[in-house]
Amino acid sequence: MPLSLEEVGLNEKLVELDYQASLGFGHAYRGRGGSRSDASEYLFAAASSFRRAGASALLLGRRDEMIFAFKEAERLYSDLHSSEAAVMEALRSDRTVSLNDYPEFHDLNVEALEEERAKLVYSLLKLPRYPGESLDVVERLWKLMRASYFSGSSLGLLEIPIDVYLNLCLSLPYYSDLGVPRISLEMSLTPFVSAYDSAIQGAARNPSNWRLLVQKIHPAEPDIIGLLSMVHLALNPAILPRVLPELPISRLCRTLLLGCMETRFPDDFGNKVREGVLQR
């Protein structure tokens, strides 16, 4: 198991029970959905349960079980036309995220931002990155970010503003070997890991929530791990393992993030990187 749960104050037996229970609830809710008139409510509950099961498997270092649970969640979210499907695919697939019903980049505009904010963000994050990307693409990204700044929209359980997501999208095209990034990847990732850090620190200070795993934010929160997975898949595999340890976060947050990423990408986030960070 790459991540020592005792090290972050979690009980491995409880995480195991949480995994088994979430997996069972996922199967049960999916079975209840069927052809009922309120099927979507059961299917969303099933998807959320598989999502949590995958996150618990991630904590336990069980990559095969993690992939299965996230794949089931992805299938359900796709059927429900939810943008969470993109997060689930990034968590379980070794290829760049590409959902067929996401809007094509050349069609995106401010109106699309207002109508399908989450799909917009995830479609931008899944774009292939290469040196010399069109300035027109970058200018449109800036336009979308300026428009979104005043919308007050946020995404995910961590409720991070959408313009922060778009700022991250803007940082990726410049992160190549051919020049200095116009927007620092470290700066664009900091709001995400800081929000996650704050959430898990609050949970850890409340023994009943942390030890019983009843808090809203899962210790291996799929929203943040999925986002990091998308970024990692979009860049040279050497970049994110170098950037993550340098971000201004607590030791608890760093341990969880790197432990989860090591389970997700064992070849890129190895023990050497993690052990070196934990000695800091």
LINPEMO-V518856 format. One record per backbone hydrogen bond with DSSP energy under -0.5 kcal/mol. NH is the residue of the N-H (numbers start at 1). CO is the residue of the C=O. E is the energy in kcal/mol with one decimal. If there is no record, write none. Layout:
[[NH:CO:E] [NH:CO:E]]
//
This chain:
[[4:2:-0.5] [5:3:-0.9] [8:4:-0.7] [8:5:-1.0] [9:6:-1.3] [10:5:-2.8] [12:10:-0.6] [15:11:-2.2] [16:12:-2.3] [17:13:-2.3] [18:14:-2.7] [19:15:-2.3] [20:16:-2.4] [21:17:-2.8] [22:18:-2.6] [23:19:-2.4] [24:20:-2.2] [25:21:-2.7] [26:22:-2.3] [27:23:-2.1] [28:24:-2.4] [29:25:-3.1] [30:26:-2.1] [31:27:-2.1] [32:28:-1.9] [33:29:-1.4] [34:30:-1.1] [36:33:-2.2] [39:36:-1.3] [41:38:-1.0] [42:38:-1.1] [43:39:-2.7] [44:40:-2.5] [45:41:-1.9] [46:42:-2.5] [47:43:-2.7] [48:44:-2.6] [49:45:-1.9] [50:46:-2.6] [51:47:-2.4] [52:48:-2.1] [53:49:-2.5] [54:50:-2.6] [55:51:-1.7] [56:52:-2.4] [57:53:-2.5] [58:54:-1.9] [59:55:-1.9] [60:56:-1.9] [61:57:-0.6] [61:58:-0.9] [62:57:-2.4] [63:61:-1.1] [66:62:-2.4] [67:63:-2.7] [68:64:-2.2] [69:65:-2.4] [70:66:-2.6] [71:67:-2.1] [72:68:-2.2] [73:69:-2.3] [74:70:-2.7] [75:71:-2.3] [76:72:-1.9] [77:73:-2.9] [78:74:-2.6] [79:75:-2.0] [80:76:-1.7] [81:78:-1.4] [82:77:-3.0] [85:82:-1.7] [86:83:-1.6] [87:83:-0.7] [88:84:-2.3] [89:85:-2.3] [90:86:-2.0] [91:87:-1.5] [92:88:-1.0] [92:89:-0.6] [93:89:-2.5] [102:99:-1.9] [107:104:-1.4] [108:105:-1.6] [113:109:-1.9] [114:110:-1.8] [115:111:-1.9] [116:112:-2.9] [120:116:-2.3] [121:117:-2.3] [122:118:-2.3] [123:119:-2.1] [124:120:-1.9] [125:121:-2.2] [126:122:-1.3] [127:124:-1.1] [133:130:-0.8] [138:134:-1.5] [139:135:-2.7] [140:136:-2.1] [141:137:-2.0] [142:138:-2.3] [143:139:-2.1] [144:140:-2.5] [145:141:-2.5] [146:142:-2.5] [147:143:-2.2] [148:144:-2.3] [149:145:-1.6] [150:146:-0.6] [150:147:-0.7] [151:148:-1.2] [152:148:-0.7] [155:160:-2.0] [159:156:-1.3] [160:155:-1.6] [162:153:-2.1] [164:161:-1.1] [165:161:-1.1] [166:162:-2.2] [167:163:-1.9] [168:164:-1.7] [169:165:-2.2] [170:166:-2.2] [171:167:-1.3] [172:168:-1.1] [172:169:-0.5] [173:169:-0.7] [175:172:-1.5] [176:174:-2.1] [179:176:-0.8] [188:184:-2.1] [189:185:-2.0] [190:186:-1.4] [191:187:-0.6] [192:189:-0.7] [193:189:-2.0] [194:190:-2.5] [195:191:-1.8] [196:192:-2.1] [197:193:-2.6] [198:194:-2.6] [199:195:-1.9] [200:196:-2.5] [201:197:-2.3] [202:198:-2.0] [203:199:-1.9] [204:200:-2.4] [205:201:-1.4] [206:202:-0.5] [206:203:-1.1] [207:205:-0.7] [210:203:-0.8] [210:206:-2.5] [211:207:-2.5] [212:208:-1.2] [213:209:-0.9] [214:209:-1.4] [215:209:-0.7] [218:216:-0.5] [221:218:-1.0] [221:219:-0.5] [224:221:-0.6] [225:221:-2.4] [226:222:-3.0] [227:223:-1.6] [228:224:-2.3] [229:225:-2.2] [230:226:-2.3] [231:227:-2.3] [232:228:-2.7] [233:229:-2.5] [234:230:-1.4] [235:231:-0.9] [235:232:-0.6] [239:236:-2.2] [240:236:-0.6] [242:238:-0.5] [242:239:-0.9] [243:239:-1.9] [244:240:-2.8] [245:241:-0.5] [246:243:-1.5] [247:243:-0.5] [247:244:-1.6] [249:247:-1.9] [254:250:-2.6] [255:251:-2.6] [256:252:-2.2] [257:253:-2.9] [258:254:-2.4] [259:255:-2.1] [260:256:-2.5] [261:257:-2.6] [262:258:-1.9] [263:259:-1.5] [264:260:-2.4] [265:261:-3.2] [266:263:-0.5] [268:265:-1.0] [269:265:-2.7] [270:268:-0.7] [274:270:-1.8] [275:271:-3.2] [276:272:-1.9] [277:273:-1.8] [278:274:-2.4] [279:275:-0.9] [280:277:-1.9]]
//
